[in-house]
Amino acid sequence: MMRVATWNLNHRAAARQVPLWISAELTALAADALVITEYVPGRDDPPLGARLIDGGAASVSVSDDRGSGDNRILIATKHPHRRGPIAQ
């Protein structure tokens, strides 16, 4: 069985810091695949992806910026994955 979890950060196309408690909760879910929507990277130290890797993710990828700070999708998986295109 594969466990998949999603979380909408509700960044609304603005770079906001992702609180540490969120990455702790995401790690605690122990999902095989984690999909974060409405993610805008930029103000986290360390970045959310690095925190998820520290929490056990093998791979993290983020969709491309389409300009003007658009919301992105972050995918973290327990097993290595290759980043591919995300259809519009």
N, C-alpha and C positions, 0 to 999 in steps of 0.2 A: 504494500500500500504506500502511495506517495502522499505526503502531507504538503499542501500548498496554502500559504497565507497571504493576504493582501492588507495593505494599510494605505489610506489616503492621507497624506500630510497636509493637504489643504493650503499649500503655499500660495496659490492664486498668482502664479507667475512672479513672485517676489522672493528674493534670496533671504530666507530666514534661517536662523540657527535651529538645528534639530536638537532638542534637549537630550542630555545623556540618558534620562530615564526611558526615552523612546527606544534607543538602540538596545538598552537592557531588556525591555519588554519584547522587542523583536527577536532577540537572541533566545530568550526564555521560551518562545513559541516552539523552538526546535523544528521548524518546518524544513522540508527538503528543498522547497523553492519559496522564495519570498519576493513578492512584487509590491514595490512602493510606487504609488501614483502621486501626481502633483508634487513632484520633487524638483527643487531648483537648487543646485549645488552652489557653494560659494562662501558661506559664513561659518562653517563648522570647523572646529579644530580640536581633535582630528576629524577629518571628513567622515560622514556616515558610513561610506563604503569600507573605510579602514577599520572602523569600530565593529562592523559586521564580520569582517575577516578575523579580527581579534576574538570575536565571539564564536568562531568556528566555521564561517562560510569559506568554501574553497574558491569560489569565483563571484565577482561582482561586476556588473556592467550597467552603463547608463546610456539611455538613448541620446541621440544627437540634439544639440541646441539648434532650433530652427530660426533663431533670431529673437531679439528683444526679450531675452530671459524667459522663454517659454517654459512651461511645465515639462518635466521629463519623467521617464519611467526608470526606476532602478530595480534591477533584478539581482538577487543574491541566491546562490545555490550551495547545498552541502557538497555536491560533486562538481568537478570542473565543467564549465560550459563554454561554448564559443559564442561570442556576440554576433548577432545577425541583424538584418534590417527589421524595423518595426513598421508595418504597413500603416498608411495614413487612413 
